[in-house]
Amino acid sequence: MEIIRLRDDYIKLGQALKAAGLVDSGVDAKYAIAKGKVKVNGETASQRGKKLVDGDVVGFEGQTIKIVK
């Protein structure tokens, strides 16, 4: 499980995927989300700009990211 520590109150979903090294670019994040491959807290995500806050968990292709403050 990858841990991303927040510097601010939130991080956007596309940025979190890039920060964790799961995608190479924002475009890759956009396509992964559009294809329904990304889940946030167990639900399929549909917005690249979705704000993730402390405690959120992101799943993508068998990888997990946890957002912590």
C-alpha positions in Angstrom: 0.0 0.0 0.0 1.3 3.4 -1.0 0.9 6.2 1.5 0.4 9.8 0.3 0.8 12.5 3.0 -1.2 15.6 2.4 0.5 19.0 2.4 -2.8 20.8 2.1 -6.4 19.8 3.0 -6.8 17.6 -0.1 -5.1 16.2 -3.3 -6.9 15.6 -6.6 -7.3 12.1 -7.8 -5.2 12.5 -10.9 -2.4 14.1 -8.9 -2.5 11.2 -6.4 -2.2 8.6 -9.1 0.8 10.4 -10.5 2.4 11.0 -7.1 2.1 7.3 -6.3 3.7 6.4 -9.7 0.7 4.5 -10.9 0.4 6.6 -14.1 3.0 8.6 -16.0 0.9 11.6 -16.8 -2.4 13.4 -16.2 -3.6 12.1 -19.6 -3.0 8.5 -18.4 -4.9 9.2 -15.2 -7.8 10.7 -17.3 -8.1 7.6 -19.4 -7.8 5.2 -16.5 -10.6 7.0 -14.7 -12.7 7.3 -17.9 -12.4 3.5 -18.4 -13.7 2.9 -14.8 -10.4 1.3 -13.6 -10.0 3.6 -10.5 -12.0 3.2 -7.3 -12.2 5.6 -4.4 -13.4 4.1 -1.1 -14.7 1.1 -3.0 -16.7 3.1 -5.6 -15.8 3.6 -9.2 -14.4 7.1 -9.7 -15.6 9.3 -12.5 -13.8 12.6 -11.9 -10.1 13.2 -12.3 -10.4 16.3 -10.2 -12.1 14.5 -7.3 -10.7 15.9 -4.0 -9.2 13.2 -1.8 -8.9 13.9 1.9 -7.5 12.2 5.0 -8.6 8.5 5.2 -9.6 8.1 1.5 -8.4 4.9 -0.2 -7.8 4.6 -3.9 -7.6 1.4 -5.8 -6.1 1.0 -9.3 -5.0 -2.2 -11.1 -4.4 -4.2 -7.8 -2.5 -1.3 -6.2 -3.8 0.7 -3.2 -3.1 4.3 -2.2 -4.1 5.6 1.3 -4.3 9.4 1.8 -3.2 10.6 5.2 -2.8 14.0 6.8 
